[in-house]
Amino acid sequence: MPIAEAGDAWAAAQRARRKPLAEMTIASYGDAWRSFAAWAQRQDKRTVADIDVRDLGRWIDSLTRKADGTALTYSHGALAVCKFLAEHDALPCELAVLRMHLRDALPRAPAGRAPDVPDLRRLVGFYDAEMPAGEAGTLRERERLNGLRNAALLHMLFSTGARISEILALDTRHVRDDNGAIAPRTYVVGKGNRRRAVFVRAHAQRALEHYLLARRVSFPHAEALIISHGPRGAGGRFNRVAAWAVVTHAAQTLADRIETEGRPSEARLLRETTPHTFRHFVAMWLLNEGAQMSEVSVLLGHANTRITEQYYARHTDERLQEMHDQFAPEPEK
């Protein structure tokens, strides 16, 4: 079996189960396996029979951005497909040994704690400079639409704190109010099929409106909010891998600039930025500004406040220390 087809076979088997994984999880794991399959092809490995026990670990090592749980999520997806192959006697190596090498390759991050994040207020405007318009269907016009779409994507991540999969699942009708304008609030469906409100601030509304207006001539019937403009999949829903690349390209380029400005620590954090970093940034910013843990938990779509508290406790402790340093009494001299 070709390696690329193994992910499709796993997804089909998963959907046929009495209690399958959520569609977003299946899509996420599918993205992970496609990433592995692309890496394997570059190693001249075409079929499942070519998979070696060290390959998942080598693939994780090859990923240039492994922060914010991305590598962990990808590893879960790839491992799920490998487990499926092993159950059908199609995996040519020992699953336990493969899992061991994969575990060794994963980045060492403090368990159950959000990572440090850079200040993303500069990054969000990376794609804001608009290219001149071109004729519909030309390369110039496609590049202009790409820039406007990328700007809208970054502004939505920054404004809502939503997961990238939640934003990519939105249709245009989901973000417009009864008058046709971009609404300040929309609803996404997260893990566990939980529906929640997210908030589209003025900067994100402007970016979305500008993008949707510009693409109206070339893609009048596109339903998805964030779409591909070609040459492949033109008019179709933008995928997670491509969206991830949009964010990391901006972060890498900005990191290079910032490093030349003499700020290597900030540049290092930017180089670790992924779409999920925006979610951490929004949560930490709100908590540091005094938002209640329960409010942030609802905004993020966590199942309960304990998850939010565990994940961001370190950062709220730092805020409390700053408050204490500022206001605690001093002994009399």
N, C-alpha and C positions, 0 to 999 in steps of 0.2 A: 504494500500500500504506500502511495506517495505520502511524505510527511505532511504536506499541506492538507491532504484530504482527511487525515486522522482527526483534526479538530472538528471538521464537519460531521464526521461519524460520531464523535463524542457528543456534540450538540444535539444531533438527532436522537441519540439514545437517551440523553438527559431529558429532552422534551417528551419522550414517550413514557417516562416514569410516572407512577401514580402521584408522587410529590416531587416534581422537578425543582431545580434551583430557580430563582427569580430570573426573568428575562435579562435584566441588567447585568446580573452575575454571569449568565451564559455568554452575553456579549463581551463582557470584560475578559473572561477566560479565553474566549475566542480570539480577542485581540492579542492576548499574551502568546497563544500558540502560533498565531501568524507571525509574530515577532521572532519566535524561536525558529519557525520554518524558514523565514527569510535568512536568518543567521546560518542555519544548517545548509541552505543552498549555496551560500558563499563559501562554505567549507567543502563543497562538492558532495554533499550528502543529500540524496534525493528521496530515499525510501525509509520507512520505519526500520527496516532491517539494518540500516546504516547507523542507527543511534547507539552511541557509546555511553557507558556509565558516567563519564565526566562531562558529557556534552551540555547538560543543563547548567552546570556550574560554570563552564567556559562561556556559555551564552550570557549568564548573569554578569560575569566579569566584563563582557564586551559592551554592556550597556553603559553609556557615558554618564547618565543621570540616574542614580539609585536612591535618592533621598525621598522623604515623605511617603514611604510605604510603597512606592511604585514597584521596586524590585520584589518586595514581599508579595504584592498582589499578583505580579506576573508569575512568580514562582508557584503560587497556589494554582493558577490557571494551567500552567504547563504540567505541573505534577498531577492535576486531576486527569488530564488527557493520558499521561503515561500510566496512571493507575488503571484507567479504562483499557488501554492496550494490554497491560499485564493480565487483567482479568480475562481477556480474550486470547491469551497466549500469543500475542503479537509483538510484545516488547522483547527485543533480543538480549536484554541485559537484566541484571537483578534490580528490582525496583528499590529495595532497601539500600543497596549500595549507591544507586543513582541519587536517592533522597539524601544520603549522607554527604555526597559531594556538593549537592545543591545547597544544603544547609551551611556548609563551610564557606561557600562563595557569597552568601548573603551579607550585606553590610551590617556592621555591628552598631545598632542603635539602642538607646535605652528603651526597654520594653514598656509599653503602655504609657508613653509620654510623647507629647507633641514635640517635634524638633524645633530648634531655633529657626527663625525665618528672617529674611531681609525685609527692609522697608520697601514695599511694592508700589508706593505712590508714584514713583517715577516710571516704573516699568509699565504701568497700565496705559500710559500714553504712547508707548513705543511705536504703534502703527498709525497714529493719528494723522500724520502728514499724508494728504491725499494726492495721488498721481493725477495728471490731466486725463480727461475722458478721451476714449477712442471709439472707433466704430464698433457696433455690436458684433461679437464673434471674433474680434481680433485679439491677438496676444496682448496688446497694450490694454485693451478694455478688460480682459480677464485678470491681468495683474492688478489693475485698479480695483476691481471687485474683490480680489483676494485681500488687498490691503484693508478695504472697508470692512470686510467680514472679520478679518483678524482683529481689527480694532474693536468691533462689536463684541467679539468673543472675550477679549481681555477685560473690557468694561463690565460685561455681565458677570464674569468670575469675581471681579473686584467688588462689585456692588452687592451681589447676592450671597456669596459664600457657599454657593451650591456646588455639588459634585459636577465634574465635567460631563458625566453621562446624563445627569438630570437636565443640564442646559441643552445638550445635543438632542435630547428627546422632545424638546419643545417644538411646536408648530407656530407659524406666524399668528394664527388666530388666538393662540394662548396669551399673547402679549399685548393685544389690542383691546381697547375698551369699546363701549357701544358707539362712540363717535369716530372710531377708526384710529385714534391716537394711541401711542405707546402708553400703556397703563403703568402706574407706579408700583403695582403689585401683580404678581402672577403666581401660579401654583405649579409645583413640581411633584413628581412621584418618586420617592426615594426607596431605600431598603425596606423590605417587608411590605412593599406596596403602600407605604404611608404617604399620604398627600399632605403637603404643607405650603404655606405662603412664603414666598421670597420677595424681596423688595428691589425694584429697579429704580435707582436714583437718577437724578436729572442727567448726569453725564452719560450714563448707560442708555437712557432713553434717547438722547441725541445721537449717540453712536448707532443704535439700532435703526432709528428712523432714517438716518443718512444712508445706511447700508441697504435697507429694504427699498428705499426710493430709487437708489442707483441700479439695483438689479432688476427692477420691474420690467424694463424693456427686454433684456436678454432672457429672463426666467419668469415670465408672467404667471405661470401655473405652479411654481414651486411651493409646496406646502410647509416644508421644514423651515425652521427659523434660521439655522446655520447650514448652508449647503456647499457642495463642491461646484466649482465653475469650470471644471474640465482640466485637461483634455479627457480624463476618465471620470465617469460618474457624474457628468454635468447635470446639475439640477437635483441630484440626489442628496440625501442627508449626509452631512459631514461625519466622518468616523473618528473614533477616539484616538487612534494612532496619529492621524493627521493633525488633530487638535493639539495633541501633546507636543508634536513637532513645532507647531506655531508658537506655543508658549516657550519651549526651551530655546528656540532660535532667538527670540527676543531677549530672553534672560542671558544667554551666552554673549550676545552682541553687546548688551548693556554692561555686562560684567567686565568685558574687555575695556570698555571706555572708563569704567569706574576704577579699574586697577591702574590705568595710566594717570588717574587723578590722585593716586596715593592712598587708596582705601582697599587694601588687599582682603581684609576680613569680610567686608561687605560684598566684594566681588566673589569670594569663595561661596558665600551663602546664595548669591544669585545663580551661580553655576549649578547649584543643587535644586533650583526651582523647577517645579512641575505644576500642572493645573491644580493639584491638591494643595500646594503651598498657599494659594489664594484663600482657601478655606481656613487654613490655620491662621493666616494673617488677619482675616476678618474676625475670627473668634477671639484672638488675643487682643486685638485692638479694642473690641467692645468690652471685654473684661477689664482691660486696663483703664478704660474710660468710665468704669463704674457700673456696667450692665450686670444684672443678676445672672448667676449661673443657670437658673431655670429658664431665663429668657433666651440665652445663647443656646441652650440645649434644644429648645423648640425651633429656633432659627436654623440650626444645623440638621435637624431631623433625627437626633439621637433617640433611641428607644426609651431612655430614661436619663435623669440628671446625673446619676452615678457615673455613667460613661463619660459625660462631659467633664465632670469634676475630676475623675481619675486622669483623663488625658491632659487637662490644662491646669492641674493643681499647682505644678511647679511655677507656672507663670503668674497665677494669682498670688502665690506666696511672695514672689518678687515684688508685685505691686503693693502688697501689705507691708513689706519691708521698707519700700520707698515712703509709704505713708507714715510708718512708725518713725523713720529717721527724721521726717519733716516735722512731726507734731508731738513726739514723745517728750515728756518733761526731762529736764536736766537737773542734777543736784545743785544746790546753792554752793557758790564758791566760798 
